[in-house]
Amino acid sequence: MGVTVELQNLGDAELCRDISARIEHAFSDRQGEWRVSITGSRATENWEMRVEGPNGFERSYSLASSSGEHEPEAIGELVLKLVSPATQP
């Protein structure tokens, strides 16, 4: 298992630590090399999340603050949904 988490322009160091921990936990039983990047925007309330993994796996998702998707728990759950068991190598 290997996951690289990259967070940019989210504005809160403690929030970034919590998000990183949730993402790392979500990938704890996954094989292969994974990369998750979340980028905040000063222009909108949305964050862009990109998940890349083995065998050309790529998913992108827009995280809306108004829907609670900036919370670490919500991000962890969403990552689990994006990386379903069927996508494991």
Secondary structure, DSSP 8 states (H G I E B T S, - for coil): -EEEEEEES---HHHHHHHHHHHHHHTTT--SEEEEEEE--SSSS-EEEEEE-GGG-EEEEEE-GGGTTTSHHHHHHHHHHHS-GGG--
